Amino acid sequence: MDVAQLAQQLRSILGSRAVISEREQLRTYECDGLTGYRVVPSLVVLPETAEQVQTVVRLCNQHSIPFVARGSGTGLSGGALPIEQGVLIVLTRMRRILEVDLPNQRVVVEPGVINLWVTQEVASAGYYYAPDPSSQLVCSIGGNVAENSGGAHCLKYGFTTNHVTGLEVVLPDGELIQLGGKAPDAPGYDLIGTIVGSEGTLGIVTKITLKVLRKPETVRTLLAAYPTTDEAGATVSDIIAAGIVPAAAEMMDALAIEAAEAAVHAGYPGDAGALLIVELDGPAAEVEHQFERVVAMCRQNGATQIRIAADDEERVLMWKGRKSAFAAVGRISPDYYVQDGVIPRTELPEVLRKIATLGVERGVRVANVFHAGDGNLHPLVLYDGEEEGAAERAERAAGEILDICLEHGGSITGEHGVGEDKKKYMPRMFTEDDLRTMQLLRCAFDPAGLCNPGKIFPTPRLCGEVPGHHRTHPVEAAGLADRF
């Protein structure tokens, strides 16, 4: 069966409005938030139920047609990049909040539910959903699960994986399985932890049970301006060393400040070399005591200005600039390459200096926006795509930034995932044995290699195959036969 025949069959089962095959309409889905990679899929399907997802996956499996799941398309690693001769399964119509169980602090949702909707659903009862990616106004919970998304408050509250207790998953052969539930921990292997962050390569999530938290008694937020990122980074190190764990500690450099201020007019000081946003939450007495110490540390490290949010309105404005920073860079550059790496927070000053030097040497500007508390960097490499060779220089510079992260004991990604964009860097962080072991796990879920193929791993591989060798058993292919 070719894709045209599959489209006809799916229309007869799901209805004509659930299937898109016209090329101009298909181009809407040719990339995710990382626009440098574009592939037009052969077919787009928009299911509304888990049973419809099963139907599509079973047909794809039966006829060996590759498929990719997609949420809101806000990912920044090409993780939802379509396959040219494949099917893109878009889950945005599966957007129901199925259950709110506040006595157990659980909310059950479909994958197309927008991140911020969860908090809005439970806010009146005094609860909220902690993971808050900068794109939380538009990103979907299903995409958050695929990428194990974090956000500004991941320093204290962790990533998506820390807030998922149950999953319903359509496996690559079409089988529907249930993992976990409302209980805090299920016996046996941590299959939920395996699925969360697997970037859609192990199956398609169709239902998620989330943990929601009680709103803290008190929230205090400050913004501190510094001459350079060195002083701001030193402040973060001092705060953590003092045993204080902020809900968030975010930093922006001069270029990022310029962009954010131009876009949303957050009132950021224009002469600052760096801004630090620190937020504490918890019991009122504890927060007030710790907040005084944080203010003192900001002053001790040379803050030229400290602003304390007087109310929720001022607090929201402080965060608006930070959370708009990625999009705001378009105000100061026609194009930019979003990077994502992690370093130990004590390495921040040295790494930022190296990034600045690299930018000068490569002839590119780099705006830095990052989660300073856990060392998750988001360098934005600015360039003009109309200039010959500029895009290639920007991409090379972004790759060299990842090398700097690895040299300082870090990682090639903190929350954006590997996807299509970073798979070529995986061998710089992992050995061949490491990669074969990961491949063994993927093959256990998807032996036919149809579920989001070509992502994460640097070399295209079939299950049961080692590049350059004869076809063999999957366990042997992963180099693990002697361990079983």
Backbone torsions as a table, in degrees:
resi	resn	phi	psi	omega
1	MET	NA	128.9	175.0
2	ASP	-90.0	177.5	-174.8
3	VAL	-66.6	-34.2	178.7
4	ALA	-62.7	-42.3	177.5
5	GLN	-66.2	-38.7	177.8
6	LEU	-62.7	-41.2	178.9
7	ALA	-60.2	-43.6	179.4
8	GLN	-62.4	-43.2	-179.5
9	GLN	-66.6	-40.6	-179.2
10	LEU	-67.8	-35.7	176.9
11	ARG	-62.5	-37.7	-179.8
12	SER	-69.2	-25.3	-178.2
13	ILE	-93.7	-45.5	-172.0
14	LEU	-100.3	-15.9	-175.1
15	GLY	99.9	153.1	-173.8
16	SER	-66.4	-31.5	-177.2
17	ARG	-73.4	-9.4	-179.0
18	ALA	-94.5	-2.1	-175.3
19	VAL	-129.5	129.1	178.8
20	ILE	-119.2	127.0	-179.8
21	SER	-134.2	-7.8	178.8
22	GLU	-74.3	132.5	-170.9
23	ARG	-59.1	-42.1	-178.6
24	GLU	-63.1	-34.9	176.5
25	GLN	-74.9	-34.8	179.3
26	LEU	-63.5	-30.6	-177.4
27	ARG	-64.5	-19.5	175.3
28	THR	-58.9	-26.9	-173.0
29	TYR	-109.3	19.3	-171.0
30	GLU	-76.1	-11.0	178.7
31	CYS	-154.6	167.2	170.9
32	ASP	-100.5	-150.8	-177.0
33	GLY	-66.9	-15.5	175.4
34	LEU	-95.9	96.1	-168.6
35	THR	-79.3	-3.5	-179.7
36	GLY	-70.0	-19.1	176.9
37	TYR	-112.3	125.7	-178.1
38	ARG	-137.3	128.9	174.9
39	VAL	-141.2	128.2	177.5
40	VAL	-86.3	120.8	179.7
41	PRO	-71.5	161.7	176.7
42	SER	-77.5	-27.3	-174.6
43	LEU	-155.2	140.2	173.1
44	VAL	-119.0	132.9	179.0
45	VAL	-122.8	136.5	-179.0
46	LEU	-120.1	83.1	-179.7
47	PRO	-71.5	158.7	179.1
48	GLU	-117.0	-8.3	-179.3
49	THR	-140.9	163.0	176.2
50	ALA	-62.4	-35.9	-179.8
51	GLU	-64.4	-36.6	177.3
52	GLN	-69.6	-37.3	174.9
53	VAL	-60.2	-44.9	177.3
54	GLN	-56.0	-45.3	-178.5
55	THR	-58.9	-47.1	-179.6
56	VAL	-63.3	-47.4	-177.2
57	VAL	-64.3	-41.4	179.4
58	ARG	-61.4	-42.6	178.7
59	LEU	-65.6	-42.2	177.1
60	CYS	-61.0	-43.7	179.6
61	ASN	-64.3	-42.1	-178.0
62	GLN	-62.2	-34.9	-175.0
63	HIS	-110.3	14.5	175.7
64	SER	55.4	44.7	177.6
65	ILE	-105.3	122.8	-178.6
66	PRO	-68.0	153.0	-179.2
67	PHE	-143.2	154.3	-179.2
68	VAL	-134.4	135.0	174.6
69	ALA	-91.0	146.1	179.8
70	ARG	-141.4	141.1	173.9
71	GLY	-101.6	-119.5	-179.0
72	SER	-79.6	-9.5	178.1
73	GLY	77.6	26.4	-179.0
74	THR	-96.2	1.6	-179.4
75	GLY	-61.0	155.3	-173.8
76	LEU	-122.7	25.2	178.1
77	SER	-132.7	9.5	-176.3
78	GLY	72.5	22.2	-177.7
79	GLY	-68.3	-26.8	178.5
80	ALA	-104.5	21.0	178.0
81	LEU	-62.9	129.2	-178.1
82	PRO	-68.9	168.5	171.7
83	ILE	-102.5	132.9	-172.3
84	GLU	-57.7	-44.0	179.5
85	GLN	-102.2	35.0	-176.2
86	GLY	-130.5	-174.0	-177.2
87	VAL	-110.8	134.7	173.6
88	LEU	-102.8	119.4	-178.5
89	ILE	-100.1	105.3	-174.7
90	VAL	-96.4	124.8	-169.8
91	LEU	-102.0	15.2	-174.1
92	THR	-68.3	-17.5	177.4
93	ARG	-85.9	-8.8	176.4
94	MET	-93.5	78.3	-168.2
95	ARG	-127.0	35.3	179.5
96	ARG	-95.5	139.1	166.6
97	ILE	-88.1	109.9	-167.8
98	LEU	-82.0	-32.9	-176.0
99	GLU	-157.8	139.9	172.2
100	VAL	-121.5	113.7	-176.6
101	ASP	-120.8	81.4	-174.8
102	LEU	-69.6	-33.6	175.9
103	PRO	-56.2	-31.5	177.2
104	ASN	-102.2	5.0	-179.9
105	GLN	54.3	48.2	-179.5
106	ARG	-130.8	144.7	172.8
107	VAL	-132.7	130.9	-179.4
108	VAL	-107.7	126.6	-174.0
109	VAL	-134.5	161.6	170.1
110	GLU	-87.1	163.2	-171.5
111	PRO	-67.3	-22.6	-178.9
112	GLY	-83.3	-1.7	178.2
113	VAL	-65.0	133.5	-179.3
114	ILE	-75.2	141.6	-175.8
115	ASN	-49.2	-50.4	-174.4
116	LEU	-67.2	-23.9	179.6
117	TRP	-60.9	-32.2	-177.9
118	VAL	-63.5	-48.1	177.3
119	THR	-62.1	-43.6	-179.5
120	GLN	-61.4	-33.2	-179.2
121	GLU	-66.9	-33.8	-173.1
122	VAL	-111.9	-1.0	-173.7
123	ALA	-60.5	-39.9	-176.2
124	SER	-64.7	-21.3	178.4
125	ALA	-94.0	3.1	177.0
126	GLY	88.9	24.6	179.6
127	TYR	-122.3	167.9	174.5
128	TYR	-158.1	165.3	177.2
129	TYR	-103.3	121.6	-166.9
130	ALA	-72.3	-46.7	-177.9
131	PRO	-61.3	126.4	-174.7
132	ASP	-137.5	75.9	175.4
133	PRO	-55.3	156.2	179.9
134	SER	-59.8	-24.4	179.6
135	SER	-93.5	22.1	-171.2
136	GLN	-62.2	-18.1	176.3
137	LEU	-68.6	-22.3	-174.7
138	VAL	-131.7	-20.4	-176.0
139	CYS	-74.7	148.9	-175.9
140	SER	-97.5	154.0	178.3
141	ILE	-62.2	-37.8	178.0
142	GLY	-59.8	-42.0	176.4
143	GLY	-67.3	-37.6	176.3
144	ASN	-59.9	-40.9	178.5
145	VAL	-65.7	-44.0	-178.9
146	ALA	-60.1	-40.6	-174.6
147	GLU	-99.9	-1.8	-173.9
148	ASN	51.6	56.8	-174.2
149	SER	-65.3	153.3	179.5
150	GLY	-115.5	-111.1	-177.5
151	GLY	130.7	-177.7	-174.2
152	ALA	-61.5	-30.3	-174.3
153	HIS	-99.5	15.9	-178.9
154	CYS	-72.1	-19.5	178.9
155	LEU	-55.8	-46.2	-177.9
156	LYS	-94.2	-35.2	-169.5
157	TYR	-107.6	-5.3	175.8
158	GLY	83.7	-175.6	-175.2
159	PHE	-97.1	-175.4	-179.4
160	THR	-53.2	-40.7	-176.3
161	THR	-59.3	-26.2	179.0
162	ASN	-78.7	-4.5	-175.1
163	HIS	-127.5	11.1	176.7
164	VAL	-110.5	123.2	179.7
165	THR	-112.9	-13.0	-180.0
166	GLY	-153.3	148.0	178.8
167	LEU	-140.8	143.9	164.5
168	GLU	-109.4	128.0	-171.4
169	VAL	-132.5	133.9	168.7
170	VAL	-91.3	114.6	-179.5
171	LEU	-72.8	165.0	-176.0
172	PRO	-61.6	-15.8	175.6
173	ASP	-95.7	1.2	178.0
174	GLY	99.0	-4.6	178.1
175	GLU	-71.4	140.5	178.5
176	LEU	-102.5	123.5	-178.2
177	ILE	-123.9	155.9	176.5
178	GLN	-113.6	129.5	177.9
179	LEU	-121.5	127.3	177.6
180	GLY	65.4	-153.9	-178.0
181	GLY	174.1	-136.9	179.9
182	LYS	-87.1	-18.7	179.8
183	ALA	-66.0	150.2	-175.8
184	PRO	-67.8	-25.5	-178.6
185	ASP	-154.7	132.6	179.4
186	ALA	-101.3	147.6	178.3
187	PRO	-70.3	164.0	178.7
188	GLY	88.4	-166.0	-178.5
189	TYR	-64.9	148.5	-179.8
190	ASP	-82.6	76.1	-178.5
191	LEU	-74.1	-26.3	174.2
192	ILE	-63.4	-45.1	178.0
193	GLY	-63.3	-27.5	177.6
194	THR	-72.6	-41.9	-178.3
195	ILE	-72.7	-43.3	-179.7
196	VAL	-66.1	122.8	-178.8
197	GLY	89.9	2.6	-179.2
198	SER	-83.5	2.7	172.8
199	GLU	59.5	34.8	175.2
200	GLY	71.9	18.1	-178.5
201	THR	-94.9	-7.2	-176.2
202	LEU	-114.1	-4.4	-177.9
203	GLY	154.0	-179.3	-178.7
204	ILE	-118.5	120.0	-179.2
205	VAL	-78.2	129.1	-177.9
206	THR	-117.4	-7.8	176.1
207	LYS	-156.5	140.1	-177.1
208	ILE	-133.4	132.2	172.3
209	THR	-101.0	119.6	-174.5
210	LEU	-110.2	150.2	173.2
211	LYS	-94.5	128.2	174.2
212	VAL	-110.4	155.3	-173.9
213	LEU	-116.2	155.2	171.6
214	ARG	-67.4	137.0	174.9
215	LYS	-61.1	137.5	179.0
216	PRO	-64.5	154.1	-179.7
217	GLU	-62.2	-39.7	-176.6
218	THR	-138.7	143.0	172.4
219	VAL	-129.1	127.6	176.6
220	ARG	-125.2	133.6	-175.8
221	THR	-131.9	137.9	175.4
222	LEU	-133.0	156.8	174.3
223	LEU	-123.3	124.9	-179.7
224	ALA	-119.6	133.6	178.5
225	ALA	-102.0	143.7	-177.8
226	TYR	-136.1	158.2	176.3
227	PRO	-64.3	-39.2	-178.9
228	THR	-142.5	171.5	178.1
229	THR	-70.6	-20.1	179.1
230	ASP	-59.5	-49.6	-178.1
231	GLU	-66.6	-38.4	178.5
232	ALA	-65.3	-42.5	178.4
233	GLY	-64.5	-37.9	178.3
234	ALA	-64.3	-35.5	178.1
235	THR	-63.2	-44.2	179.0
236	VAL	-61.0	-44.4	179.3
237	SER	-60.5	-41.2	180.0
238	ASP	-65.3	-40.2	-179.7
239	ILE	-62.5	-47.4	-178.9
240	ILE	-67.3	-40.4	-179.7
241	ALA	-63.5	-26.2	179.8
242	ALA	-80.1	1.1	179.5
243	GLY	84.5	12.0	178.1
244	ILE	-96.0	126.4	178.0
245	VAL	-110.6	99.5	-179.9
246	PRO	-66.6	154.7	170.6
247	ALA	-64.6	-31.6	178.3
248	ALA	-156.1	148.8	172.7
249	ALA	-145.5	100.2	-172.3
250	GLU	-114.5	144.4	-178.4
251	MET	-130.8	147.9	175.8
252	MET	-136.9	142.0	176.4
253	ASP	-94.3	-175.9	-170.8
254	ALA	-60.4	-42.3	-179.9
255	LEU	-64.5	-43.1	179.3
256	ALA	-65.3	-37.7	177.2
257	ILE	-62.2	-45.2	179.7
258	GLU	-58.4	-45.2	-178.2
259	ALA	-66.1	-48.0	-177.8
260	ALA	-62.2	-40.5	-178.6
261	GLU	-67.6	-38.1	178.5
262	ALA	-65.3	-31.6	-174.9
263	ALA	-84.9	-46.7	-170.9
264	VAL	-121.9	-3.7	176.8
265	HIS	52.8	57.7	-177.7
266	ALA	-79.7	-4.6	-179.1
267	GLY	83.3	21.6	178.6
268	TYR	-70.2	140.8	178.1
269	PRO	-65.4	126.0	-174.2
270	GLY	-73.8	-17.3	-177.2
271	ASP	-95.7	6.6	-176.9
272	ALA	-80.1	140.3	173.2
273	GLY	-83.2	-19.9	178.9
274	ALA	-159.6	147.8	173.5
275	LEU	-121.7	141.6	176.3
276	LEU	-123.6	125.0	174.2
277	ILE	-107.4	120.9	179.3
278	VAL	-119.7	131.3	178.6
279	GLU	-127.5	130.8	175.3
280	LEU	-114.9	143.6	174.1
281	ASP	-144.6	160.4	-179.8
282	GLY	139.6	-157.4	177.5
283	PRO	-59.6	139.8	-172.3
284	ALA	-56.4	-47.2	-176.7
285	ALA	-62.9	-43.5	-179.6
286	GLU	-65.1	-45.1	-178.1
287	VAL	-62.9	-44.1	-178.5
288	GLU	-62.1	-42.5	179.5
289	HIS	-63.6	-46.9	-177.8
290	GLN	-69.4	-34.7	-177.9
291	PHE	-64.3	-39.8	176.7
292	GLU	-60.3	-40.8	179.2
293	ARG	-66.8	-39.3	178.9
294	VAL	-64.4	-43.7	177.6
295	VAL	-59.0	-42.4	179.1
296	ALA	-63.2	-40.8	179.1
297	MET	-65.6	-37.0	176.6
298	CYS	-60.4	-44.6	179.7
299	ARG	-65.6	-43.8	-178.5
300	GLN	-60.9	-28.5	-178.2
301	ASN	-95.9	14.2	169.7
302	GLY	90.9	24.4	176.7
303	ALA	-60.9	129.0	179.8
304	THR	-85.4	-17.4	179.9
305	GLN	-157.7	138.1	176.4
306	ILE	-130.4	124.9	177.1
307	ARG	-117.9	132.2	179.7
308	ILE	-111.9	126.1	-179.7
309	ALA	-63.2	123.5	-177.7
310	ALA	-81.8	-23.1	-178.4
311	ASP	-156.7	-179.4	-178.5
312	ASP	-62.5	-33.9	-179.1
313	GLU	-63.6	-44.5	178.0
314	GLU	-68.0	-38.1	178.3
315	ARG	-62.0	-44.9	179.5
316	VAL	-62.2	-38.5	179.8
317	LEU	-66.6	-40.3	176.2
318	MET	-57.9	-44.6	-177.8
319	TRP	-74.7	-27.0	-178.2
320	LYS	-60.8	-41.5	177.8
321	GLY	-63.0	-45.2	-179.8
322	ARG	-64.5	-44.6	-175.3
323	LYS	-75.9	-13.4	177.4
324	SER	-96.9	0.9	-168.6
325	ALA	-60.8	-42.5	-177.7
326	PHE	-59.5	-53.4	-178.9
327	ALA	-66.1	-32.8	-176.0
328	ALA	-65.9	-24.6	-179.1
329	VAL	-60.1	-23.2	175.2
330	GLY	-61.6	-16.1	177.0
331	ARG	-74.6	-22.8	-175.7
332	ILE	-117.3	-3.0	179.1
333	SER	-153.1	136.5	-179.3
334	PRO	-65.9	-29.0	-179.7
335	ASP	-142.6	155.6	174.5
336	TYR	-158.0	153.2	-177.3
337	TYR	-110.6	118.4	-177.5
338	VAL	-84.9	124.6	177.5
339	GLN	-115.8	164.6	-175.6
340	ASP	-152.8	114.2	178.0
341	GLY	-144.2	168.1	-177.8
342	VAL	-129.6	142.1	174.3
343	ILE	-139.3	159.1	169.9
344	PRO	-59.5	137.0	-173.5
345	ARG	-61.6	-24.9	178.2
346	THR	-68.0	-16.8	-179.3
347	GLU	-91.0	-0.4	-174.8
348	LEU	-52.8	-53.0	-176.9
349	PRO	-57.6	-46.6	-177.8
350	GLU	-65.2	-43.7	-178.4
351	VAL	-66.3	-41.2	179.2
352	LEU	-64.8	-36.2	175.9
353	ARG	-64.6	-41.2	179.2
354	LYS	-65.6	-38.3	178.2
355	ILE	-63.9	-41.3	178.3
356	ALA	-62.1	-44.0	178.3
357	THR	-63.4	-42.2	178.8
358	LEU	-60.0	-42.7	179.7
359	GLY	-60.0	-42.4	178.6
360	VAL	-64.4	-45.1	-178.1
361	GLU	-65.1	-34.7	-176.9
362	ARG	-94.3	-2.7	178.2
363	GLY	70.7	34.3	177.7
364	VAL	-130.3	154.3	173.3
365	ARG	-95.4	143.5	180.0
366	VAL	-126.9	120.4	174.0
367	ALA	-97.6	132.4	-176.3
368	ASN	-112.1	125.4	174.6
369	VAL	-131.9	128.1	-174.3
370	PHE	-160.0	160.3	173.8
371	HIS	-82.9	92.2	-172.9
372	ALA	-64.8	-31.5	-175.8
373	GLY	-63.4	-34.2	179.5
374	ASP	-116.9	14.5	172.9
375	GLY	70.6	22.8	-179.9
376	ASN	-90.5	107.0	-176.7
377	LEU	-88.4	146.5	172.5
378	HIS	-131.3	71.2	178.1
379	PRO	-69.4	135.6	177.5
380	LEU	-111.6	112.0	-177.0
381	VAL	-89.6	114.7	-173.7
382	LEU	-88.9	140.8	177.1
383	TYR	-160.1	171.8	176.9
384	ASP	-114.6	111.1	-176.7
385	GLY	-63.2	-17.6	178.2
386	GLU	-76.9	-17.6	-180.0
387	GLU	-84.2	127.8	-176.4
388	GLU	-60.4	127.7	177.5
389	GLY	81.4	-4.5	-176.4
390	ALA	-67.2	-41.5	-179.6
391	ALA	-63.6	-40.6	179.6
392	GLU	-65.8	-39.8	178.1
393	ARG	-64.1	-40.4	179.7
394	ALA	-64.3	-42.9	-179.7
395	GLU	-65.3	-39.9	177.8
396	ARG	-64.0	-42.4	179.4
397	ALA	-62.9	-41.0	178.4
398	ALA	-61.7	-39.6	177.1
399	GLY	-65.9	-38.0	178.6
400	GLU	-67.2	-30.3	175.2
401	ILE	-63.3	-39.2	176.6
402	LEU	-64.0	-37.8	176.6
403	ASP	-60.8	-40.0	178.1
404	ILE	-62.5	-42.9	178.2
405	CYS	-58.9	-45.0	-179.2
406	LEU	-65.7	-38.8	179.3
407	GLU	-60.7	-27.7	-177.7
408	HIS	-102.1	22.8	174.3
409	GLY	80.4	25.1	-176.3
410	GLY	-106.1	-153.1	-173.7
411	SER	-137.7	160.6	-179.0
412	ILE	-82.3	-7.4	175.0
413	THR	-158.1	145.7	177.1
414	GLY	-109.2	-38.2	-177.7
415	GLU	-152.7	-9.1	-178.5
416	HIS	-85.1	-14.4	179.2
417	GLY	86.7	174.5	-178.7
418	VAL	-93.1	-54.4	176.2
419	GLY	53.9	-138.4	177.1
420	GLU	-84.8	-33.1	-169.0
421	ASP	-70.0	-41.0	-169.8
422	LYS	-108.8	5.3	-176.8
423	LYS	-62.5	-28.7	179.4
424	LYS	-69.9	-16.4	179.5
425	TYR	-93.6	-8.4	-177.2
426	MET	-56.9	-41.4	179.0
427	PRO	-65.3	-16.1	177.0
428	ARG	-75.9	-20.2	-177.4
429	MET	-108.2	-28.9	-175.0
430	PHE	-123.4	149.9	175.0
431	THR	-78.8	168.6	177.1
432	GLU	-61.8	-37.4	176.7
433	ASP	-63.4	-39.8	176.7
434	ASP	-58.4	-48.1	-176.6
435	LEU	-66.3	-36.8	177.9
436	ARG	-66.3	-36.3	177.9
437	THR	-65.7	-42.7	175.7
438	MET	-60.8	-41.1	179.8
439	GLN	-63.5	-34.7	177.6
440	LEU	-60.2	-41.6	178.3
441	LEU	-65.3	-45.0	179.3
442	ARG	-59.8	-41.9	-178.3
443	CYS	-66.2	-29.2	178.4
444	ALA	-65.0	-35.1	179.1
445	PHE	-86.2	-35.5	-170.1
446	ASP	-136.9	70.0	-176.1
447	PRO	-62.1	-25.0	-179.8
448	ALA	-84.4	-10.4	177.9
449	GLY	65.9	36.7	-176.9
450	LEU	-100.3	-18.0	-171.4
451	CYS	-90.3	106.2	-177.5
452	ASN	47.6	55.0	-177.1
453	PRO	-68.4	155.7	175.7
454	GLY	84.6	-1.2	180.0
455	LYS	-98.7	157.8	174.2
456	ILE	71.6	-51.7	-173.6
457	PHE	-89.3	138.6	-170.9
458	PRO	-72.6	-24.7	-177.9
459	THR	-120.5	126.3	178.3
460	PRO	-58.9	127.5	-178.3
461	ARG	-137.7	143.9	169.1
462	LEU	-93.1	154.3	176.6
463	CYS	-66.7	135.9	-177.9
464	GLY	82.7	21.1	-176.3
465	GLU	-140.5	134.5	171.4
466	VAL	-108.6	129.0	-179.1
467	PRO	-52.3	128.3	178.2
468	GLY	85.0	2.2	-179.3
469	HIS	-123.0	170.9	177.2
470	HIS	-72.5	158.4	-179.9
471	ARG	-67.3	135.6	-174.7
472	THR	-145.4	-175.0	-177.9
473	HIS	-70.6	144.4	-178.6
474	PRO	-54.7	-38.5	179.8
475	VAL	-65.7	-40.3	177.6
476	GLU	-68.1	-37.7	-179.3
477	ALA	-61.6	-32.7	-179.9
478	ALA	-83.5	-0.6	178.9
479	GLY	72.6	26.3	-174.2
480	LEU	-119.2	7.6	-173.6
481	ALA	-58.5	-34.8	-176.4
482	ASP	-76.3	-3.7	-178.4
483	ARG	-98.4	-4.8	-176.5
484	PHE	-116.0	NA	NA
